[in-house]
Amino acid sequence: MVIKKFYISIIFFITLISINLKASQILDYESEIFIRSLINEIKKINNIEQKLKFVIISDDNINAFVDYNDIIYITSGLIQNCEDYVALISVLAHEIGHIDKKHVDERKSKIQDIKNLNSLSTLSIIAGSLVSQNPQYLPSLGISNAKNTEYLINFSKDQEREADYYSIETLKKLNIYSSSIINLLKNIENKNKERGIDTEDYKLGTHPYFEERIDIINYLNEKKENSFDKNINLKFKFIKSKFTGYESNLDKIKKLEYPFNEYAYSIYYSRNGNLKESLSKINKLIQDNKKNYFLIETKADILFSFGYINESIEFYKLVYKNFPNNYYAQFRVFQNINYEDLSQTEVENLFRSNLNLLYKFYNNKNILFTYLRLSKINKKNEWQKFLNYWLNKEDDLQRIKKELNKFKKTDNNDLFRLVDLIYNEL
């Protein structure tokens, strides 16, 4: 195996390019299960049964927004700039408020009242851009009528106020509060001022003035009870330091306290080609935090990025053993098995035990080629035929669906599940 010796930083950021967002998606198990736990707390306290999806994207801007399909997008910049988990949960509750209050649906309905907006794709862009604080898209989409523009923006301001109230009421139900919420808002305001955005510009924006939002927070937080969880915050700080190290901003790293600054430095040194210093810091952290397997995963990432594949795989195996749902550790192990040394029975076991990766990453060519190879070894003709088609499919969506329907006729339950999953997500 030939390994290119370029320092690709930390591999926990397996990235996928999003055509719509023009940003890379961050796939990190530790961050995902942490954010999922916060979302579940918000859902539970507000009696929400709806399944909520979220995506973490690599973007230094402090932002979170809900798209046309009610998917929550969270930027790496937001995670880096939250002082504690309460600030993050307040933002998540705000975005969930948009979903729970059906704001995007209301926007769709209001937008449909405007005669010159008759394209579904246009509606999608506008609905998403309003939630994500991007009213600059409106003129380019044909909303040139000043009255119509004002109508849409004012409607959005009302929704943002409602989402603010929803967020703070959620925090009150959870009995948590932190000054970090206001500090986050002030940080955003300062960054906007640095970009030349002043109070007058907010009149054209979709969100209330910062002073108004801070007043809402202060008004709703007269309650003195506080169930701030130090253990949850400890987990958050490790995640935050991981993101800070990845950004490689030394000024931000220096502001972190021990041991989080050391964690960020271990990633920083890895990104800058200093393996010895990187391993020195991560090894010390692992020794002092023996139950934190995510530190071990980061060590595996570091070793992998420097081409020490065999060594890294042993650490990935240890992580996967303790976190069987960690797709990304499983992905590394699966991708680096020597299939030539396996019997047909072992190949079959490998094929079946890793199907969850194929279901989750069915567009990943590395996974697809590996499964094609396994299919050839064990002469799985139906699988070979499908995988060859999927790897070389055309761009025509209707033709793809037509071909997928043919593959649905299979008697193989595993193959049917994959084809049906892909078909339903197109």
N, C-alpha and C positions, 0 to 999 in steps of 0.2 A: 504494500500500500504506500503510495507516494503522498506525503503530507507537505503542503506548502507552508513554509516557515514565515508566514506573515502574522503579525500579532493582531488577531481579530477580537481582542479584548475578551470579555467574559461570554461564554457560550450559553449561559442561561437565557440570554436574549436571543432565542431562535426567532427570527423575524420573518413576517409575511408581508408583502407589499399590498396595501389596500388601494385599489384603483380609485375609489371614491374619496378617500381621505388624503391620498397622497402622503401617507405616513406609514411607518412600519409598525406592525403589531408586536407587542412584547409578550412572549409566552414564558411565564415563570410560575412554577407550581406553588412556591411559597407565597408569592403575591396573590395568586388567584384564590387559594383557599382562605387567605386572610380576608381579602375583600368580600369573598362569598360569605364568610362568617358575619361580617358587618351588615351586609345586605339582608341576611337571614334574620338578624336581630331587628332590623327596621321592618321587615315584612311581618314578623311575629307580633311586634308591639302595635302594628297598625292593621292586623288581621287581613293581610294581603295573601291571597292564594296563588295569584298569577306567577308563573315562572319568569324570572327576570334575568336577562342576559346582559353581560358587560364585556368590554374589550379594553385592554390597556394599550395605549399607543405611545410611541417614542416621539415626544414633543416637549420642548422646554417651556412652552407657554403653560401658565397655571390655568387649567380649564377642565371642565367636564360638561358633557351635553348629551341629550337624548336625540336619536335620529328618528327618521320617519317610521321605522319598524319597532320603536320603543326599546332599542338597544342603547345601553349606557356606555359612553366612551369616556375613559379616564386617562389624562395625560401623565406622563412620567414627571413633568414639571409640577403638577399638582401634588403628587406624592412627596417629591423633594421639598416642597415649600410648606407642607403641613407640619406644625410643631409637634403635634401629637395625634393620636388616632381619633380624638373627638373632632378635630377640624375636618379630618377626612370623612368621618361618618356624617357630619353636618352637610357636607357637599353631596354625598351619596343620597341622604334623605331628601335634599332639595330636588335632585334629579328624579328620584322615585316619586316625589310629590307630583312632578309633571306627568308621570305615567299613571299614578293612582287617580289623579284628578282629570284624566283624559284630555290633557291640554293639546297634544298633537292632533287628536281627533277633532277637537274644537277648531284648531287652526285650519285643518283641512276643510272643514265645513265653511268657515268664514271666507277662506281663500276662494272656494268654489262660487261664492257670491259675486266675485269680480269677473266680468265677462271675458276679459282678455287673457284669463288664465284657464286654459282648457286642456293643457297637456299634463298627463299623469307624471311624467318625468320632471316637468317644471314644478308641479306641486310638491314633489318629493324633495327637491332641492330647497325650495322656500321653507317648507316646514322644518327641515333640519337646520337651515341657516338661522332661522329665528331663534330656535332654542340654543344654538351654539354662539349666540351673540355676534352674528355676522350680517347685519342689515345692509352692508355694502353690496351684497349680492342682488338686492332688490332692483336697483335701476337696470342692471344688465339683463334682468329677466323680464323686462318689459313693464314693470310697475312704475311708469313715469308719472302717472296722475298723482299729484301731491296729496289729494284727499285720501286716495286709496292707500298710499304709503303710510300716512299718519294713522289711518284706521287700523292697519295691521300692527304697527309698532305700539300704539296705545293698548291694543288688545294684549300684546305680548307683555307689556309692563304689568298689567293686572295679573296675568298668569305668574309672572316672576314674584310678585308680592305674595300671591297665594302659596307658591312653592317655598318662599322664605318662611312664612308662618308654619307651613307643614313641617319644615325642617326643625324649627325651634320647638314646636309642640312635640315632635318625635323625641328630641333630646330631653324634654321635660318628662315624658313618659318613661324614658330610660334612666332618668335621674342622673344625667351626666351633663356637665358644663365645663368649659375651659375658655380662658381669655384667648386661646389660640384661634378661635373662630374669628374674633374681631381682628386679631393680628394678621390673619390670612387675608381678610378683606382689605386691610390697610396696605398690605404688601402688593396686592393686585392693583390697588389704586395708584401706588407709587410707581409701579412698573408702567402703568398706562400713562402717567405724567411724563415718564422718561421717554415714551414714544410720542409725546406731543398731544396726548388726548386729555382735554380739560373738561370742566363741568358743562360747558356749552355742547360738547360733543355727545354727552350722555342723553341730551334731548333727542338725538337721532338714534340712540341705541335702544335695546330691548329690555334692559335691566334698570331697576330703580337706582337713584343716586346712592352712593356709598353711605352718606350720612343717614339717609332714610333706612337703609338696611341695618346699619349699626343700631339705630334707635329701636328697630323692631326686635333685635336680639336682646338689647338691654331691657326693654319693656317686658319681654316674655321670660326673662331669666331672673325674676325677683326671688324665685324659689332657692332656698339655701342648701337643700339636699344635694349631695354629689356622690355618685357611685363610680367615680373614676377608677378604672381597673388598671393597676400597675403592670400586671402580667400581659394584658392585651397591648399595653403601650410598649412594653419591652419588645414584643414581636414586631410591632410597627416600626420601632426605631432601627431594628436590624434590617428590615426591608428598605426603609428610607436610606440608610447608609449604603446599602447595595446599589440603589439607584444613583446616589450621589457619587459613589466611586465610579460607576459606569460613565457618568457625565464628565468625569475627570476635571472637575472644577476645584482646584486646590483651596481657594478661598472658602468655599462651602465645606470642604472636608475639614479644614482647620477649626471650623466653628462647632463641629460635632464633638461630643464628649466621649470619654473612654467607656466601653470598648468599641463604640460605633465608628469612631474616627479610624481605629486600626483596621476595622473591616473594610471601610472605604479605601484606605491606603493600600490594602492587599490587592484590591481590584484595580486601583489606579496604577500600581507598579506593574501589574500584569499587562495592562493596556499599553504601557510604555516600555515593554520588553525586559523588565527587570524581574526575572523569574525567582532568583535567589531571595530578594527582599520580599517579594509577594508571598512566597511559601513560608518564609520566616514568620510573617505576621499572621497568616491564616492558620498555620500549625499551632501557634501560641493560643489563638482564639479557640480552636478546636479542643485543645488541652484544658482550657478554662471553662468551656461550655460543652461538656461531653454529650449532653442530650440534644444538642442542636444539630440535627443531621443536615440542615440546609447549609451549614458552614462546610460540611464534608462535600456536599454537592458543588459548592463554589470552588473548593479545592480541585475537584474532578474537572470542573470547567476550565480552571487555570491550566492544569496539566494537559488537557485536551487541546487547548488553544496553542500550546507550545509543541504539540506533536507527540506527546507522551501518551499514546493511545492506550496501550495495554495497562499502564499504571492507572490511568483515569477510569477505565472500565471497571476495575476492582472497586473503586470508590462509588461509582454509579450503581453497581450491584448492591453495595451496602445500603445506599439510600433507597433503592427500589425495594429491597427486602423490608425496610421499615415503613415505606410509603408505597404500597402496591398500586395506588392510583396515580402515582407520579408518572405521567405519560412521557415526560421529557427525559427522565433518567432511563426509563424503559426503552425509549427511542435510541439513546446512545448505545445501550447494551445490544439491542437487536441489530443495529446497523454495523456492529463490529464483531460479529460471530464468524468464525471460519467454517463455512458450510461444507467445505470439502472433507472435513474430518468427521462429519456426522453420518450416522446410518439413516436409512429411509424412515425408520420409526422415529428417530430423533428429529429429523426434518419435519415429519408430520406433526409431532408435538410442538415444535417451534412455530409451525404454520398456524396451528389452532390457538396456541396460547398468546399469540400477538395480534390476533384479528382486531382487537380493540384499537390498535394503532392504525390499522387500515381504515376502520370505520371513522376514526377521528381525523386522520390526515389523508383522506382519499385523493387529494390533489397534490400530495407531496411525491415528486418523481422518485426520490430515493426509496421511499416505502414501496411504491408501485413496482420499481425495478427489482427490488429485493423479493417481493412476493411473486413476481413473474419468474424469477430464478428458482425459487422454491417450488413453484408449480411445475416447472420443467423437470426438476429433479424427481418429483413424485408423480409425474405424468398426469397432472390434473388438467385435462384438455379444455374443459369449460372455463376454468379460471384463466388459462393461458389466452383463450380467445377473447375473453372480456378485458383482461389487463392490456393486451396488445391494442385492442380498440380504444380503451380509455387513454392510453398513453399517446395515441395518434389521432384523437378525435378532432373533428372539424369545429369551427366556431359557431356554426348555425345551431341555435338553441332548439328549434323545432326538430331538426334532424337528429340532434342528440337525444331528445326525448323519445323520438320514434325508435331509435336503435336501442335505447335502454328498455323500452317496452318488450323488445324481442328477448333480451336477456332475462327479463322477469319470468319468463316461461320455464326457467330452470327448476329442477327438483332439488337442487342443492340449497338448503336453508341458509347457510352462511353467505353464499353468493347472492341469493335473493335479498337478504337483509341489506347487503351493501348496495346493490343496485337500487332497491326501493328507497334507501336513505338518500342516495345521491339524487334520485329523481325528485323526491319531495323537497329537497333543498335548492333545486335549480330555480 
